[in-house]
Amino acid sequence: MSDASNAKMLAMYEEQAEAPMFLAGLFRSPPQNFHRTEKVEIDILRDDEDIAIAVHDLSVGARANQSTLMTNKGYTPPILDEEGTITAYDQIKRQAGQDPYTDPDYAANATIQAFRLFSKLERKIRRTIELMASQVFQTGTVTLTDSAGVGIYTIDFQAKASHLVQCGVTAGYGAVWAADGSTGTPLADLELMAKAVRRDGKIRPNKLIFGSSAMQKFLANADVKAKLDNRGMNLGQVAPESRGEGATFQGWVWIGHYRFEMWMYDGFYRDPVTGNHTDYISPNNVVMTGDKARYDLSFGAIPLLRTPAQPAMGFLPPRMSSSKLGLDLSINAFFTPDGRQLKLQAGTRPLTIPTAIDTFARLTVA
């Protein structure tokens, strides 16, 4: 019912929660990582810094070596399967941003809703993949629970205990890092951890990813300040800049033989059990890794016995798989028999695999 007053319709505002993929972006997804099988396997050949041992004389003969010391690892990925429903009756209602005095276009409204719904499902799946990546780097395991806290999926990649360490607890590491910098030995702790990664993983680590509190405590430390303030020796620089995906590049620093990029990551998700917003990188954690480390993100298809109905698929975006973006979604869409509901389903079977398991480490500073 209209009266003598009038109103101006302003542009619609739509809030969308981010789904950053900073940590998942450290995992590669080449075309061969997309599969339709139940499990994935990786053959791994390891090496070490052995030296050639001298022989007594030429008559003894050469020392034997092997080049085929292979191990095989197999993994069963978790299943992520999300669904949403679009109801025909809802299309008679005014959609956000539409003129209230224009007849509704049911099909157009349904298409708009379908794209929004699919985008929501995609972002939820992306966040779970990012959570899996964060768990790998901080615990060496992946654990997914339902809203009641019941474990749905767990896999332990058997990371070395010497790569998951805590200040004030793990032998060889210093005291906890104080917020005012009065306690803790950040430079010595990180150098010790870097040596473990170099020794066990056979790469030179060059990337530090700080939780919010760990970064503040690192910069508050007197030894760190002295190193960063010694500009003439060019041992480090703090010059923050945003580089997308929820991460901030803080600068760089030399620690022992290692030159590190310093990153701080404030990406978060809503915990399904507590409902609280939770950081992907725990505030007091520091993750160490390197650009030459190999981590794999694989995607398994969700089986269908028939192809989705083409009329229903017209409501969905055309591309669902991208090696470059690190995402693969199995899409299903169908109408209920009465034609009044459109069901949309998006699913995948992703797994963040730390293929080079010894090339990362985590330090808890408090």
NORCORMO-V654750 format. One record per backbone hydrogen bond with DSSP energy under -0.5 kcal/mol. NH is the residue of the N-H (numbers start at 0). CO is the residue of the C=O. If there is no record, write none. Layout:
NH_CO, NH_CO
This chain:
9_7, 21_244, 24_20, 25_22, 26_23, 27_294, 32_29, 33_30, 34_32, 34_298, 39_74, 41_72, 43_70, 45_43, 45_68, 49_47, 59_56, 60_57, 69_67, 70_43, 72_41, 74_39, 76_37, 76_74, 77_349, 79_77, 79_347, 80_78, 81_345, 83_343, 85_341, 86_84, 87_339, 89_86, 90_86, 90_87, 91_88, 92_89, 97_94, 101_98, 105_103, 108_104, 109_105, 110_106, 111_107, 112_108, 113_109, 114_110, 115_111, 116_112, 117_113, 118_114, 119_115, 120_116, 121_117, 122_118, 123_119, 124_120, 125_121, 126_122, 127_123, 128_124, 129_125, 130_126, 131_127, 132_128, 133_129, 134_130, 135_131, 136_132, 137_133, 138_134, 139_134, 139_135, 140_134, 141_154, 143_152, 145_149, 148_145, 151_143, 152_143, 154_141, 156_139, 156_154, 162_159, 163_160, 164_361, 166_363, 167_173, 168_165, 169_165, 172_169, 176_364, 177_175, 177_182, 180_177, 184_174, 188_184, 189_185, 190_186, 191_187, 192_188, 193_189, 194_190, 195_191, 196_192, 197_193, 198_194, 199_195, 200_196, 201_197, 202_196, 204_202, 205_288, 206_288, 207_260, 208_286, 209_207, 209_262, 210_284, 213_282, 214_210, 215_211, 216_212, 217_213, 218_214, 219_215, 220_216, 220_217, 221_180, 224_220, 225_221, 226_222, 227_223, 228_224, 229_225, 230_228, 232_229, 233_229, 233_230, 234_229, 236_251, 238_236, 238_249, 240_248, 242_246, 246_243, 247_263, 248_240, 249_247, 249_261, 250_261, 251_236, 252_259, 253_234, 254_257, 257_254, 259_252, 259_257, 260_205, 261_250, 262_207, 262_260, 263_247, 264_209, 265_245, 265_263, 268_277, 270_268, 270_275, 274_270, 277_268, 279_266, 281_279, 284_281, 285_362, 286_208, 287_360, 288_206, 292_289, 294_292, 295_352, 296_27, 297_295, 297_350, 298_32, 299_348, 300_34, 302_300, 308_332, 312_308, 313_309, 314_311, 315_312, 321_326, 325_321, 326_321, 328_319, 329_346, 330_328, 331_344, 333_342, 335_340, 338_335, 341_85, 342_333, 342_340, 343_83, 344_331, 345_81, 346_329, 347_79, 348_299, 350_297, 352_295, 352_350, 353_351, 354_352, 355_293, 356_354, 358_355, 360_287, 361_162, 362_285, 363_164, 363_361, 364_283, 364_362
